[in-house]
Amino acid sequence: MRYSKLFGKTSKTAPGDAVAASHKLLWQGGFIRRFTSGRWGFTPLGMRVWLKIYKVIQDEMDKIGCQQLVVPVLHPLEVWKKTNRDEAFGEEMMVVDDHYGNTFVMGATAEGMMVELVKMFSPSYRDLPLEIYQFSSKFRDDKRPRGGLLRVREFMMKDAYSFCATEKQITKSYRKFYNSYFKIAKKLELPVIPVEADSGAIGGSLSHEFLVEGDFGDQTYFVCDKCGYSANIEKCEFQRETLNPGEKVKPFKIIDQPEWVCTMEDNLKHYKEPLWRYLKNVVYKDKKGKIYIASVRGDQDVNEIKLKRALGIDYLEPAADKDLKKIGTRPGYVHSWGVKGVNYIGDLGLAMVKNYIGGQKEDKTDSFNVNYSRDFKYELLADIVDAKGGDKCLNCKGKLKQRKGIEWGHVFKIDCFYTRPQEGYFVDKDGEKKPLWMGSYGIGIERSMAVIVEVHHDGKGIIWPQSVAPYQYHLIGLDLHDQKVKSRAERVYQNLLNKGVEVLFDDREEISAGEKFADADLIGIPCRLVVSKKTKGKIEIKKRKQKKIQLTSFNQLLFA
């Protein structure tokens, strides 16, 4: 391809909101352009990378015996309602009506549709396991698309699904896809780390995120420094420890307290005791307006995903002032017990402190020396708070190390979560209909492209891995006003094409050498070739990852 004819050129500037390296470099390199928030188009240069990522994933799916197919992007709403996934996805779900009055979900994921497809063929145990996949556009109305391609509203995903007869069979299939993701990541040169994760709106009993560590990531996860246990912040479990074991339990009392003491910061200022000495209450409501009060230590933060999992519900949002007013309270005055018409839930750590301060805040008083079990008690204590770096691993005595990463892929063991309500059955050996066991496995193409750039770049631009680079060679012609040099450069270009080599030829005559080299570094093709007066009958060759430059002949180049 001649650069002079290439649609989409490099840019010296990046969008003002570009923070992520991949956002900046893919824009400046001329790979992508934004149409609306969270929706991107790809130039021919970007599309070549996109297709190569697609091919890497497709090849691995084919190797493990997964069969490619496709289902419609518009899903009948009733399919989603069978499993309450419309409630779980909530506002992120995009819905459209046709002119006949039928309502469709624009596919955010396709588990429900795949169940509908498979059950059309009434599988028997002899047909299982069945492993299928598709590449399909996905739509999620994310409130905060950001980071260029890292978080978008419309994207292409490889989503695969396995259908099995038994839990043992689905576990084996899950492990097969889990292992295949390592192979895909290796080809993309991504150093992935699998961590236990919450299954979220997808549902199911087990899932792993494949993360790539880096400051650019929006995921917090933890790794035990001894046993290797790893989980993201929504799933990470840790040991609670008694924080004041030597202290005696003191009599409960009500004490005078200034009216201005309402927040954790106010408590610290007034009492000068560590944060864990105070009771903290966070109030939520579900879609029906039901109120939940989550009670935790003052040094802990409620994890909303953990809270929803503990309560067994799909949707929660922070209660507003008007909601607090309905239950007779206001911010800073929520009681840890005694509020009628609400559901209380506490963290497991509540029992690890003696003699709390707080819990019954009034205008001029509060409670003192409060002890869980003696002074208040809940029907449900659960793991509902964030882990922190330095917490003890639940599996051993190791310490949890906190890290940041970006999600690249996700695998789910979803058991019979969809197949029971959707009547996705198979016929077993005994002739009985039984629900299929199911797994789900996803990788986004756009996300993959962005993560590759986050990992593989320097101060000058992108450094594409060979497997997904838009071209193998970036040929630069200098001194092209000299007819001999121009003819030699053209000859090298044509010979490479004749050999079936992918090459981008910078044939622009009016551009300086410095600009051409800068564009080559920015675009990031693995190998740069230069033909100029200086190189005479040779070709200058430089690997993008290296500083070393050497001269070679055309024949030597092909075998380099």
Residue, then its C-alpha position, 0 to 999 in steps of 0.5 A: m500500500r502506498y502511503s500517499k494513497l492511504f485513507g487516514k493519515t497521522s496527526k500531531t495532536a490527540p483529542g483533549d480528553a485522551v488520557a490513555a496511551s492507546h487512545k492518543l496513539l491510535w488516534q494520532g497514528g490514524f487508526i481510529r476516529r470517533f463518531t459519537s461518545g463510545r462509538w468508533g470507526f476504523t480506517p483501513l490501517g486500523m481495520r488491518v489490525w482489527l482483522k488480524i486480532y479477529k483471525v488470531i482468536q478465530d484460529e484458536m477457537d477452530k483449533i479447540g473444535c469450537q464451531q462458528l455461527v451467528v445469531p441476530v443482533l436484535h434479541p426479542l425482549e421476552v428472551w431476556k425477561k425469562t432470566n430477568r437479564d433485562e433487570a440485571f443489565g438495567e440502564e445499560m441495555m439498549v432497546v428498540d421497537d420495530h414498526y409492528g410494535n415488537t420490542f428488541v434488545m440490541g445484543a449486549t451478550a447472547e447467552g439467552m439467544m444461544v439457548e434458544l438456538v440450541k434447544m431448536f435441535s432437541p439435543s441428546y446426550r450424544d451431541l454433548p458437549l457442544e461448543i459454538y462461537q460467533f463474532s457479533s456486534k455488542f451494544r451497551d449504553d455505558k454511562r461513562p465510555r472512556g479511554g478510547l477503545l478501552r470502554v465503549r458503547e458498541f464493539m465486536m466480541k468473540d462470544a463462545y458458549s458450551f453446552c454440556a450434560t453434567e457439571k463434570q463435563i462443563t467444568k472440563s469445557y470451562r478449563k479448555f476455554y480458560n487454557s485457550y485464552f492463554k494461547i490467544a494472549k500469547k499470540l497477541e503478546l499480552p501478559v494476562i493474569p486470570v483472577e476470580a471475578d463476579s459473574g455480574a449480569i451474566g450470571g452463574s457460579l464461577s468466572h475468571e477475568f483475564l487482566v493485563e496489569g498496568d496503571f492504565g487499568d480500571q480494575t483493582y485486583f489482589v494477589c496473595d504473596k504466598c499461595g497465589y490466590s487472585a481475585n478482583i475487588e468485587k470478589c476478593e475474600f479476606q480474613r477479618e481480624t479482631l482489632n482490639p482483642g485486649e480491650k474489655v467490653k464496656p457498658f453501653k451508654i448514650i453520651d452528649q455529642p455536638e450536632w456538627v459531628c455527622t461524618m467519619e471525618d467529623n468523628l476523627k476530628h472530635y474523638k481522635e480515635p482510629l476510623w475502625r472505632y466508628l460504625k458507618n451506615v450506607v443506605y441503598k434502595d432497589k427498583k421497587g424502592k425497598i430500603y437496605i442499610a449496610s452497616v460496616r466499620g468506619d475504615q471500610d467501604v461497601n462494595e455494591i457488587k458484593l452487597k447485591r450478591a449477598l442480598g440476592i438481587d440484581y439492582l441497587e442504587p444509593a438512597a437519596d435524601k428523599d428516601l432517607k426522609k421517608i424512613g425518618t432520618r437524614p444524612g449523618y443520622v442513619h441508625s445502625w438498628g431500630v429503623k422500621g421498614v428497612n432491611y439491615i445487613g452487616d459486614l463480617g467485620l462488625a464482630m471484630v471490634k469492641n466498644y464502637i462509637g456511634g450507631q444511634k446519632e441524634d441532634k445532641t447525643d450518640s451511642f458509646n461502647v456499642n458491641y455487636s451481638r450484645d447491643f444490636k444484631y442482624e439476620l445477615l452478616a456477609d462479605i460486603v466490603d472492599a479488600k485492601g492491600g495488606d489484608k490477610c488471604l482467606n486461604c493462608k496467612g499470606k498478605l494480599k497485594q493490591r494491583k491495577g489492571i484492565e480486563w481483556g477477556h472473561v470466562f463464565k461457568i453459568d451452569c443452568f442459570y439460563t437453561r432452566p428458565q428457558e427450558g433448554y433441555f437435552v435428552d439423557k441416556d434414561g430418556e428424560k429431559k434435563p437442563l443443559w449445563m452451560g459456559s460463556y466466554g468473551i473477548g472484545i476485538e476493540r478492547s484487545m487492540a487498545v490493550i495491545v497498544e497500552v502494553h506495546h508502545d514507547g515515547k515515539g508511538i506504537i510497537w505492534p506485535q508481529s501477529v497483528a501489525p498492519y503491515q510487516y514492513h514500513l518502506i520509506g523512500l528518501d531523496l525521491h526527487d532523484q530518479k535513480v533512488k525513486s526507481r530503486a525504491e519502487r523496485v523494492y516495493q514491487n518485489l516485496l509485493n510480488k513475494g506476497v509481503e505486506v508492505l506500507f510504502d511511504d512514497r511521499e516526495e514533499i515530506s522530510a526524512g524526519e517526518k517520515f521517520a516520526d510517522a513510521d515510529l508512530i504507526g509502529i510497524p515491526c520493521r522499517l526499511v529505507v531506500s535513499k542516496k545514502t543506502k546506494g544499492k542496499i536497503e537500510i533495515k531497523k526493527r521498531k523495538q531496537k536502535k540498531i540499524q544495518l544495511t542489507s541486500f534485498n535477498q538477505l532481507l527476505f531471509a532475515 
